[in-house]
Amino acid sequence: MTKSIRIWPWKSAPPQFRKLSNNGGDEDWIVYIPQEHLSDVDHSLWLDNIDSCAEPQKIQLKNGDWIFIGSHS
């Protein structure tokens, strides 16, 4: 079964993803991209540029999937 790309507002994101943040409480959103979909998403055009102050935090999970955490600090 193929996993889906998911986007959550910060407060609705799964706790196991929220605890990965190093943004100090200014988080706005989380995007989950399964490894098999990473090449389908040109995150350089939209995901890397939607924060108001900086690039999102990027975390590769042990299973190869990716988490992007956006914040306004």
Backbone as a chain_set.jsonl record, in Angstrom:
{"seq": "MTKSIRIWPWKSAPPQFRKLSNNGGDEDWIVYIPQEHLSDVDHSLWLDNIDSCAEPQKIQLKNGDWIFIGSHS", "coords": {"N": [[0.844, -1.186, 0.0], [0.588, 2.19, -0.843], [1.902, 5.005, 0.76], [0.624, 8.204, 1.722], [1.241, 11.693, 0.986], [1.152, 14.044, 3.553], [-0.258, 16.904, 5.147], [-0.303, 18.999, 7.925], [-1.754, 21.404, 10.182], [0.165, 22.808, 12.828], [-0.809, 22.196, 15.506], [-2.478, 20.048, 15.023], [-0.925, 18.011, 14.107], [0.639, 14.75, 14.256], [1.8, 13.722, 17.464], [4.296, 12.375, 17.589], [5.684, 13.429, 15.476], [5.674, 16.161, 16.015], [7.351, 16.311, 18.245], [9.865, 16.227, 17.146], [10.705, 18.705, 16.434], [12.916, 21.528, 16.413], [12.398, 24.165, 16.764], [11.529, 25.772, 18.848], [8.863, 26.449, 19.702], [7.587, 28.104, 17.878], [6.306, 26.931, 15.74], [4.404, 26.233, 12.776], [3.332, 24.413, 10.886], [3.378, 20.97, 9.652], [4.733, 18.809, 7.249], [4.495, 15.646, 5.854], [6.317, 13.449, 3.929], [6.367, 10.532, 2.244], [9.107, 8.357, 1.471], [8.915, 7.145, -1.071], [7.531, 9.03, -2.504], [9.04, 11.318, -2.591], [10.522, 12.097, -4.867], [8.461, 12.873, -6.47], [7.654, 15.307, -5.614], [8.433, 18.575, -5.96], [9.924, 20.093, -3.813], [11.579, 22.243, -3.649], [10.439, 24.348, -4.946], [8.076, 25.103, -3.631], [7.692, 24.09, -0.929], [10.119, 24.612, 0.38], [10.0, 27.319, 0.47], [7.827, 28.457, 1.819], [7.869, 29.293, 4.433], [7.831, 32.107, 6.628], [10.173, 33.234, 7.557], [12.421, 31.554, 7.268], [13.966, 28.575, 5.823], [12.15, 25.492, 6.017], [12.52, 23.159, 8.747], [14.144, 20.142, 8.089], [13.768, 16.698, 8.259], [14.94, 13.484, 8.042], [13.424, 10.439, 8.475], [14.052, 7.267, 10.142], [13.036, 5.265, 8.5], [13.319, 6.293, 5.999], [11.439, 8.116, 5.133], [10.278, 11.569, 5.019], [10.069, 14.51, 7.064], [8.933, 17.784, 7.163], [9.145, 20.785, 8.853], [7.572, 23.741, 9.438], [8.088, 27.07, 10.551], [7.666, 30.295, 12.117], [9.813, 31.607, 13.103]], "CA": [[0.0, 0.0, 0.0], [1.344, 3.417, -0.944], [1.613, 6.021, 1.775], [0.258, 9.503, 1.155], [1.799, 12.935, 1.495], [0.199, 14.632, 4.496], [0.039, 18.249, 5.642], [-1.082, 19.306, 9.125], [-1.428, 22.56, 11.016], [1.022, 22.342, 13.915], [-1.533, 21.62, 16.643], [-3.165, 18.822, 14.607], [0.067, 17.034, 13.648], [0.895, 13.664, 15.208], [2.782, 14.076, 18.494], [5.627, 11.824, 17.319], [6.343, 14.336, 14.539], [5.869, 17.447, 16.687], [8.486, 16.25, 19.182], [11.117, 16.32, 16.385], [11.003, 20.105, 16.134], [13.906, 22.288, 17.188], [12.05, 25.558, 16.49], [11.28, 26.517, 20.07], [7.505, 26.872, 19.97], [7.035, 28.979, 16.838], [5.956, 26.077, 14.614], [3.127, 26.507, 12.124], [2.812, 23.285, 10.124], [4.23, 19.816, 9.385], [4.461, 18.047, 6.035], [5.075, 14.293, 5.84], [6.462, 12.95, 2.56], [6.963, 9.198, 2.201], [10.281, 8.251, 0.616], [8.549, 6.802, -2.45], [6.943, 10.201, -3.164], [9.923, 12.479, -2.528], [10.877, 12.535, -6.221], [7.249, 13.418, -7.09], [7.383, 16.615, -5.021], [9.522, 19.529, -6.122], [9.792, 20.93, -2.625], [12.378, 23.467, -3.784], [9.605, 25.424, -5.481], [7.008, 25.563, -2.74], [7.857, 23.74, 0.478], [11.29, 25.303, 0.927], [9.822, 28.77, 0.408], [6.578, 28.959, 2.39], [8.065, 29.89, 5.753], [7.962, 33.556, 6.565], [11.503, 33.7, 7.953], [13.529, 30.644, 6.976], [13.595, 27.284, 5.267], [11.628, 24.593, 7.046], [13.39, 22.132, 9.294], [13.989, 18.909, 7.314], [14.172, 15.551, 9.053], [14.718, 12.186, 7.416], [13.126, 9.419, 9.472], [14.825, 6.031, 9.981], [12.485, 4.464, 7.405], [13.573, 6.994, 4.745], [10.427, 9.144, 4.911], [10.723, 12.912, 5.388], [9.217, 15.455, 7.767], [9.299, 19.2, 7.023], [8.469, 21.552, 9.898], [7.638, 25.163, 9.178], [7.875, 27.947, 11.701], [7.78, 31.719, 11.794], [10.944, 32.223, 13.816]], "C": [[0.887, 1.247, 0.0], [0.922, 4.389, 0.145], [1.378, 7.355, 1.08], [1.078, 10.631, 1.754], [0.735, 13.56, 2.39], [0.68, 16.008, 4.921], [-0.885, 18.518, 6.821], [-0.766, 20.702, 9.632], [-0.693, 22.017, 12.246], [0.25, 21.614, 15.014], [-2.254, 20.317, 16.304], [-2.208, 17.713, 14.185], [0.263, 15.939, 14.694], [1.999, 14.041, 16.197], [4.19, 13.558, 18.201], [6.398, 12.668, 16.305], [6.607, 15.694, 15.191], [7.095, 17.431, 17.593], [9.836, 16.328, 18.475], [11.566, 17.764, 16.154], [12.084, 20.685, 17.024], [13.655, 23.788, 17.035], [11.567, 26.349, 17.702], [9.883, 27.062, 20.28], [6.875, 27.792, 18.943], [6.592, 28.208, 15.597], [4.56, 26.396, 14.079], [2.51, 25.279, 11.461], [3.844, 22.166, 10.029], [3.76, 19.178, 8.079], [5.203, 16.723, 6.153], [5.116, 13.833, 4.392], [7.108, 11.572, 2.621], [8.109, 9.16, 1.186], [9.898, 7.997, -0.845], [7.917, 7.968, -3.21], [7.875, 11.41, -3.209], [10.285, 12.987, -3.923], [9.676, 13.119, -6.963], [6.984, 14.856, -6.657], [8.6, 17.512, -5.221], [9.434, 20.525, -4.971], [10.625, 22.195, -2.728], [11.536, 24.638, -4.267], [8.558, 25.935, -4.506], [7.309, 25.293, -1.28], [9.032, 24.471, 1.109], [11.09, 26.808, 1.017], [8.546, 29.285, 1.065], [6.707, 29.458, 3.824], [8.221, 31.389, 5.608], [9.376, 34.026, 6.864], [12.655, 32.813, 7.505], [13.028, 29.391, 6.276], [13.016, 26.415, 6.373], [12.724, 23.652, 7.551], [13.1, 20.849, 8.517], [14.565, 17.756, 8.109], [13.904, 14.286, 8.252], [14.537, 11.16, 8.519], [13.938, 8.158, 9.178], [14.331, 5.18, 8.818], [12.668, 5.134, 6.035], [12.552, 8.064, 4.407], [10.941, 10.482, 5.434], [9.637, 13.689, 6.107], [9.791, 16.848, 7.512], [8.486, 19.964, 8.059], [8.681, 23.029, 9.619], [7.366, 25.971, 10.418], [8.063, 29.387, 11.262], [8.885, 32.392, 12.6], [12.242, 31.94, 13.117]], "O": [[1.839, 1.329, 0.776], [-0.266, 4.568, 0.414], [1.878, 7.593, -0.019], [1.551, 10.537, 2.887], [-0.442, 13.6, 2.031], [1.881, 16.246, 5.04], [-2.094, 18.298, 6.738], [0.377, 21.148, 9.526], [-0.922, 20.877, 12.65], [0.636, 20.513, 15.407], [-2.606, 19.557, 17.207], [-2.642, 16.589, 13.933], [0.072, 16.178, 15.886], [3.017, 14.613, 15.806], [5.173, 14.225, 18.527], [7.628, 12.628, 16.275], [7.646, 16.309, 14.947], [7.802, 18.434, 17.697], [10.861, 16.482, 19.139], [12.694, 18.002, 15.722], [12.165, 20.385, 18.215], [14.58, 24.59, 17.16], [11.226, 27.522, 17.557], [9.726, 28.062, 20.981], [5.734, 28.219, 19.12], [6.514, 28.784, 14.511], [3.662, 26.777, 14.829], [1.289, 25.121, 11.472], [5.029, 22.376, 10.288], [2.563, 19.026, 7.835], [6.382, 16.684, 6.505], [4.095, 13.824, 3.704], [8.271, 11.451, 3.007], [8.073, 9.853, 0.17], [10.496, 8.576, -1.752], [7.782, 7.905, -4.432], [7.528, 12.427, -3.809], [10.348, 14.199, -4.134], [9.85, 13.791, -7.979], [6.173, 15.548, -7.273], [9.677, 17.225, -4.699], [8.939, 21.641, -5.127], [10.402, 23.137, -1.967], [11.881, 25.794, -4.024], [8.191, 27.109, -4.564], [7.188, 26.202, -0.459], [8.946, 24.904, 2.258], [11.93, 27.505, 1.586], [8.208, 30.454, 0.886], [5.746, 29.994, 4.375], [8.69, 31.878, 4.58], [9.746, 35.127, 6.457], [13.778, 33.3, 7.376], [11.823, 29.172, 6.151], [13.36, 26.589, 7.542], [13.713, 23.393, 6.865], [11.937, 20.503, 8.307], [15.702, 17.815, 8.578], [12.773, 14.041, 7.83], [15.391, 11.023, 9.395], [14.457, 8.004, 8.073], [15.115, 4.45, 8.21], [12.218, 4.598, 5.022], [12.771, 8.848, 3.483], [11.91, 10.533, 6.192], [8.45, 13.553, 5.81], [10.998, 17.059, 7.633], [7.267, 19.804, 8.133], [9.812, 23.511, 9.568], [6.523, 25.61, 11.239], [8.559, 29.658, 10.169], [8.887, 33.613, 12.757], [13.298, 32.378, 13.573]]}, "num_chains": 1, "name": "protein.A"}
